Amino acid sequence: MRTNVLRFGVDGVWGGEQSESAGEARAATSKVPQVAIAFWIIKIAATTLGETGGDALSMTMNFGYLLSTAIFMACFIAALAVQIRAKKFIRFFIGL
Protein backbone atom coordinates (compact mmCIF):
# COMPACT_ATOMS: atom_id res chain seq x y z
CA MET A 1 0.00 0.00 0.00
CA ARG A 2 1.34 3.47 -0.91
CA THR A 3 0.67 6.57 1.15
CA ASN A 4 1.33 10.24 0.56
CA VAL A 5 3.96 11.64 2.89
CA LEU A 6 3.42 15.30 3.73
CA ARG A 7 6.42 15.74 5.97
CA PHE A 8 10.10 16.41 5.42
CA GLY A 9 11.50 13.10 4.22
CA VAL A 10 14.80 11.41 4.97
CA ASP A 11 15.98 12.17 1.44
CA GLY A 12 15.58 15.91 2.09
CA VAL A 13 12.47 16.55 0.01
CA TRP A 14 9.02 17.66 1.06
CA GLY A 15 6.16 15.36 0.20
CA GLY A 16 6.36 12.34 -2.08
CA GLU A 17 5.19 8.77 -1.74
CA GLN A 18 6.61 5.83 0.10
CA SER A 19 5.39 2.40 1.06
CA GLU A 20 4.36 1.82 4.66
CA SER A 21 6.79 -1.07 5.02
CA ALA A 22 9.73 1.10 3.88
CA GLY A 23 8.84 3.77 6.46
CA GLU A 24 8.49 1.16 9.20
CA ALA A 25 11.80 -0.47 8.26
CA ARG A 26 13.59 2.90 8.28
CA ALA A 27 12.14 3.73 11.71
CA ALA A 28 13.14 0.30 13.09
CA THR A 29 16.77 0.66 11.99
CA SER A 30 17.20 4.30 13.00
CA LYS A 31 20.41 5.03 14.94
CA VAL A 32 19.21 8.31 16.43
CA PRO A 33 18.08 6.99 19.85
CA GLN A 34 21.41 5.22 20.42
CA VAL A 35 23.40 8.31 19.47
CA ALA A 36 21.29 10.44 21.80
CA ILE A 37 21.82 8.08 24.73
CA ALA A 38 25.58 7.88 24.13
CA PHE A 39 25.75 11.68 23.89
CA TRP A 40 24.03 12.17 27.25
CA ILE A 41 26.17 9.51 28.97
CA ILE A 42 29.36 11.19 27.73
CA LYS A 43 28.01 14.67 28.59
CA ILE A 44 27.15 13.68 32.16
CA ALA A 45 30.47 11.89 32.67
CA ALA A 46 32.49 14.81 31.26
CA THR A 47 30.59 17.38 33.33
CA THR A 48 31.04 15.33 36.51
CA LEU A 49 34.75 14.79 35.86
CA GLY A 50 35.30 18.46 35.04
CA GLU A 51 33.50 19.69 38.14
CA THR A 52 35.31 17.20 40.38
CA GLY A 53 38.72 18.02 38.89
CA GLY A 54 38.06 21.75 39.15
CA ASP A 55 37.01 21.47 42.78
CA ALA A 56 40.00 19.26 43.59
CA LEU A 57 42.46 21.80 42.21
CA SER A 58 40.79 25.01 43.30
CA MET A 59 39.49 24.05 46.75
CA THR A 60 41.30 20.94 47.98
CA MET A 61 44.76 21.89 46.70
CA ASN A 62 44.08 25.62 47.23
CA PHE A 63 45.25 26.66 43.74
CA GLY A 64 42.32 29.06 43.33
CA TYR A 65 39.97 29.41 40.38
CA LEU A 66 42.32 31.32 38.08
CA LEU A 67 45.23 28.86 38.31
CA SER A 68 42.89 25.84 38.13
CA THR A 69 41.29 27.24 34.99
CA ALA A 70 44.73 27.86 33.47
CA ILE A 71 45.83 24.28 34.23
CA PHE A 72 42.73 22.73 32.66
CA MET A 73 42.90 25.11 29.68
CA ALA A 74 46.54 24.09 29.08
CA CYS A 75 45.55 20.40 29.17
CA PHE A 76 42.70 21.05 26.73
CA ILE A 77 44.90 23.03 24.33
CA ALA A 78 47.61 20.33 24.44
CA ALA A 79 45.09 17.58 23.65
CA LEU A 80 43.58 19.71 20.88
CA ALA A 81 47.01 20.36 19.35
CA VAL A 82 47.79 16.64 19.33
CA GLN A 83 44.47 15.88 17.61
CA ILE A 84 44.92 18.63 15.01
CA ARG A 85 48.50 17.60 14.18
CA ALA A 86 47.60 13.90 13.90
CA LYS A 87 47.61 12.39 10.41
CA LYS A 88 44.38 10.53 11.17
CA PHE A 89 41.64 10.76 13.78
CA ILE A 90 42.61 9.37 17.20
CA ARG A 91 39.45 8.13 18.84
CA PHE A 92 40.77 7.71 22.38
CA PHE A 93 43.80 9.76 23.30
CA ILE A 94 45.57 7.96 26.13
CA GLY A 95 48.96 9.58 26.71
CA LEU A 96 51.38 9.67 23.82
C-alpha positions as CSV (number, residue, x, y, z in Angstrom):
1,M,0.0,0.0,0.0
2,R,1.3,3.5,-0.9
3,T,0.7,6.6,1.1
4,N,1.3,10.2,0.6
5,V,4.0,11.6,2.9
6,L,3.4,15.3,3.7
7,R,6.4,15.7,6.0
8,F,10.1,16.4,5.4
9,G,11.5,13.1,4.2
10,V,14.8,11.4,5.0
11,D,16.0,12.2,1.4
12,G,15.6,15.9,2.1
13,V,12.5,16.5,0.0
14,W,9.0,17.7,1.1
15,G,6.2,15.4,0.2
16,G,6.4,12.3,-2.1
17,E,5.2,8.8,-1.7
18,Q,6.6,5.8,0.1
19,S,5.4,2.4,1.1
20,E,4.4,1.8,4.7
21,S,6.8,-1.1,5.0
22,A,9.7,1.1,3.9
23,G,8.8,3.8,6.5
24,E,8.5,1.2,9.2
25,A,11.8,-0.5,8.3
26,R,13.6,2.9,8.3
27,A,12.1,3.7,11.7
28,A,13.1,0.3,13.1
29,T,16.8,0.7,12.0
30,S,17.2,4.3,13.0
31,K,20.4,5.0,14.9
32,V,19.2,8.3,16.4
33,P,18.1,7.0,19.8
34,Q,21.4,5.2,20.4
35,V,23.4,8.3,19.5
36,A,21.3,10.4,21.8
37,I,21.8,8.1,24.7
38,A,25.6,7.9,24.1
39,F,25.7,11.7,23.9
40,W,24.0,12.2,27.2
41,I,26.2,9.5,29.0
42,I,29.4,11.2,27.7
43,K,28.0,14.7,28.6
44,I,27.1,13.7,32.2
45,A,30.5,11.9,32.7
46,A,32.5,14.8,31.3
47,T,30.6,17.4,33.3
48,T,31.0,15.3,36.5
49,L,34.8,14.8,35.9
50,G,35.3,18.5,35.0
51,E,33.5,19.7,38.1
52,T,35.3,17.2,40.4
53,G,38.7,18.0,38.9
54,G,38.1,21.7,39.2
55,D,37.0,21.5,42.8
56,A,40.0,19.3,43.6
57,L,42.5,21.8,42.2
58,S,40.8,25.0,43.3
59,M,39.5,24.1,46.8
60,T,41.3,20.9,48.0
61,M,44.8,21.9,46.7
62,N,44.1,25.6,47.2
63,F,45.2,26.7,43.7
64,G,42.3,29.1,43.3
65,Y,40.0,29.4,40.4
66,L,42.3,31.3,38.1
67,L,45.2,28.9,38.3
68,S,42.9,25.8,38.1
69,T,41.3,27.2,35.0
70,A,44.7,27.9,33.5
71,I,45.8,24.3,34.2
72,F,42.7,22.7,32.7
73,M,42.9,25.1,29.7
74,A,46.5,24.1,29.1
75,C,45.6,20.4,29.2
76,F,42.7,21.1,26.7
77,I,44.9,23.0,24.3
78,A,47.6,20.3,24.4
79,A,45.1,17.6,23.6
80,L,43.6,19.7,20.9
81,A,47.0,20.4,19.3
82,V,47.8,16.6,19.3
83,Q,44.5,15.9,17.6
84,I,44.9,18.6,15.0
85,R,48.5,17.6,14.2
86,A,47.6,13.9,13.9
87,K,47.6,12.4,10.4
88,K,44.4,10.5,11.2
89,F,41.6,10.8,13.8
90,I,42.6,9.4,17.2
91,R,39.4,8.1,18.8
92,F,40.8,7.7,22.4
93,F,43.8,9.8,23.3
94,I,45.6,8.0,26.1
95,G,49.0,9.6,26.7
96,L,51.4,9.7,23.8
